Amino acid sequence: MWWWVRVILVLLLPFSLLIQQGSSSTTTSACPPSSCGKISNISYPFRLKDDPIHCGDSRYELSCENNVTTLNLYSGKYYVKSINYNNFIIRLVDIGIQQDNCSSFPLYFLTQSDFCVRYNYVDKYCTDPYQATAGGGGGGGSNAHLFEHIVYLNCTHRVTNNPKYVNISSCLNWSSKSQGYYIYAMAGDLIADDFQVGCHVMLVTPTSWLRNLQGNEVVSYDVIRKALEYGFEISWLRHIFQDRCKGSTQCSLNTSTETLQCVCFCRSFWGTWSETCGIRSQLSFYTKGKHFSKKY
């Protein structure tokens, strides 16, 4: 009964292979890696502004200024410190931070809440090109946050009853000092028990360095400076998942083996949900007769 459908699918299969091979070669082999300063091998999905228009993805465009690689993220600008194509993580530093300069200060307010919590292809409200977690949306794997926070507070009085408050007033040359204010920094999230009357949050900035702390290690401003200079990590797994699975999907990254684990769910030619996605896969699937069943 369905012999004519199989014939059509067999005829279409070679054309689908040619289309896929052609599009793949256009986006990859035609674009040699770029470099800027200490960042080499800038390749798909990343691109530099001066790269050919067909190279990389515009959502992952980097700039090269005075031989320094930078990334515009939301309303902020960040130095690119490293790009890891094995675990799909890029490390950034706020451009306000200067190496070995105690008085330098982050310029941009950025927290975990600025990113989607986890990857979900069908979530139309989650359009960020980056995510703040290590894993994907479902299918196992790690969904731990890639960074924590450093909170800056402006207080009208000295805080002496909470060791989490690190006084940095002597390091910063701000006008608020002359007005009787005290500037504090706190490593980690600010919970309700940590709030002090007369203190206000000035800025929250991310860092991925705090995971190096040992247990109840005392946090000094030297430690906080190291954390700021190290910067923070975010992932572009979202883009990888979109490339691998064009339909609804459950994907994750095994952080131990640095391998992707993806299960695709997409609409088949017949309107049913299938784990076989993509033109090539679906045509192969149907021509093998896996979708057809005889009725007696």
N, C-alpha and C positions, 0 to 999 in steps of 0.2 A: 504493500500500500504506500509505503514511504520511499520507494526506490528512486523516484524523481527528485526528492529532496536531497538524498545522498549524492546523486549525480551533480546537482548544483553546488553543493558544499565542496565536493572534490575539485570542481572547476575553479572555485573561488580561493581555495587554499594557497596555490602558488602566488597569486596576486597579493594576498595578505602578507606573505613572507617578504615579498619585494618591498612593500610599503613600510613594513617594520624595519627592515634592514636599511632602507634609504633614510628614514627619519633618524635612526640611531647614529648613522655615520655622520649626518649633518651636524648633530649636536655635540659629538665627542671628538672623533678623530680629526676633524677639521680645525680644532681649537687647541693649540699647544698651551701648556701651563704658563701662567704669568708669574711675575715676582715683583716684590716691592720691599726694599730694605732687607730685614731679617726674615720676612715671610716669603718663602719660595713655594713653588708648586701650587699656585692659586688656580684651581681647576673647578670643573662643574660640581655643584651648582653655583659656585662663586665666580665673580668676574670683576675686573677693574673697569673703571669708567671709560678708559681709552681702548678697551678690547673691542673687537668686531661685534656688531650688533647681535649676531646669531650665537655668540658664545655666552655660556652661563645663563643664569636666570636673573632678571632685573631686580627681583626681591632680595637677592643676595649680592648686591653690588657693593664693592669696596672702593675706597679712594686711596690714592698714593700721593701724599703731601710731604714734600721735603724728604723723600725716601722713607716715609713712615706710613704704614698701613692703618687706615681708620675705617670705622663702620658707623653709619648713622642708624640709631635704634630709637624708635619713637621720636621724642624731641631731643634726644641726647646724642652725643658724639663720643666714640670710644676708640682707644688704641687697640689694635688687634695684636695679641701676644703670641697666639699659636692657633693652628687649625689642624685637627686630628681627623683624618678621613677614615680611620678604622672604627672609632666609636662615635663619629659624627658630632663632635663637640668643638666649639670655638671658644677661646678664652679672651676676655676683654678687660680693659682698665679704663676707668673714667679719665678723660683728658685733663681734669683738674688736678690729678695726682702726679706729683713730680718725685722722681727717685731721690731718696735721702733728703727730702725737704720736709721738715716737721710741720711747717706752717701751710703746706699745700692742702687743699680741701676738695672733696668731690663736688662737682657742679650739678649733678642731676639726681633727681628723686626717682628711684627704681626699686620695685619690690616684686616678690613672687606673684602677687595678685595682678600684675600687669600682663602676665602670660596665661595662656590656657593651662589648666592643671595637668591635663594629659591629652594625648592625641586621640582624636575621634574624627574620622573622615567625614561622617555625615552631619557633624555639628556645624550648621551654617553660621553660627555666631562666633565660632572659633576660627579666625582668619590669620592668626599670627604666623609668620614664616618660621619663627623660633618657638621653642618650648623650654620650660625651666625644670623639666624632669628628665631622668635618664632613660626611662622606658617608654613604652607605647600604651595605647588604650586597649587593654584587654590582652588575652592570650598569655598571661604570665609575664615574667620579667620584672625588672626593677622599675618602680615609679618614684624612687626617692628624689627629693629636690636636689638640684645640682649646686645650689648656693644657699647661704644663709644671709642674715642682715647685720649691718652695723648701723646703730641708731644714734643720731646726734641730738642732744637736748640743750635747751637754753633755760637756765634756772635762776630764780631771783635770790637764792640763798645757797650756801654750801650744803652738799649732801654728804653726810658722814656716816649714815646708818645703813648704807647699801654698797657693798664692795663692787657691784656690777657697774656702778657709776665711776668712770675713769675721768678725772679732771684734766682737761687739756687746755685750759685757759692760758697757761703760761706759754704754750706753744703757738697759739694763734694770735695774730695781731688784728683784732677786730674792735670796731667802735663800741660794741656792746660791753666790752670789758670796762671801759671808762664809765659806763652807765650803771655799774654795779651788778652785772650779770655774770654767771658762771657757766662755762661751756663744758659739757660732758659727752663722752662717747660710751656706748654700750655694745658689747659683742653679743649677737644673738637677738632673738625677738624680745620685744618689750611686752611683758605680760601685765595683767592687772595689778598684781602684788608689787610690781616694780614702780608703779606710778608715784610721783611725789608732787605734793601741792606746790604750785609755783613753778613747775617745770613744763616746758612745751617742746614738742617734737619739731626740730628744725629740718631734718633731712634723714632719709633712709637710703642706704646704698648697699649693693650686694657684694658678697665675697665668697669664694669657694675654698678659702684657706683655713677657716676655723675648724674644719674636720681634722686638722693636724694636731689640735690641742689634746693634751693628755688629761683625762679625767677632770679633776677639780683644779687644774692649772690656773694660777692667778693671771688675769689678763691685764697687762700694762698697755700704755699707749704705744710702746715699741712693738708689741704684738699686733695691735690694731693697725699700725703703719705697715707692717709686713703683709697683713691681710689685704689692705687697700692696694698695695703695690703689686700683689699677686693677681688681684682682679677676681673675676667671676666667670663661670662657664655656663653656656647655654647650648642647646642641641638643635640641629636642623633635621631631626628624624622625620618630622612632618613631611618634608619634601621627599625623602627617600620612600616613605610609605605611599605617598601619592604616585610616585613613579612606578612602584612595584605592583600596586593594586589600584585599579581605576574605579572600583566600585566600593561598596561598604566593606569595611575590613576590620579585622582584629590583628594588630601587629605589636610586636615587642622586640626589644633588643636584649639578648643574653649578655649582660655586662661582663661575665666571666670569660666567655669564649669570643665576645665581640662579633656575634653572628645574629642576623635578623631572623625572626620567626614570624612569618606572615600567613594568615589564613584569609583568603579573599571570599567575599560573598557579593555576587553581582547578578543582575537580571540576565537570564539566558534568552536565546532567540524566542523561546516559547513563553516568556513572561514569568518563569519560575525562578526561584533563587538557587544559585549554584556556587560551588567552590571553584569552578573552572572559569577564570576570567581572562579577558583579552580575546581579540579576534582569532589569533592563531590557536590558542588553547581550545576555544569553543568549537572551531571548525574541526580540529583534530578529534575532539571529544565526540562530536556528532557523527563524523564520518566513520568512526570505529563502531558505531551502532550502539553506544552506551545509553543513548537517550531513548531509543525506540524499544517498544515491547509489543509483542504480537497479541492480538485479541482473537480468541476462539469463540 
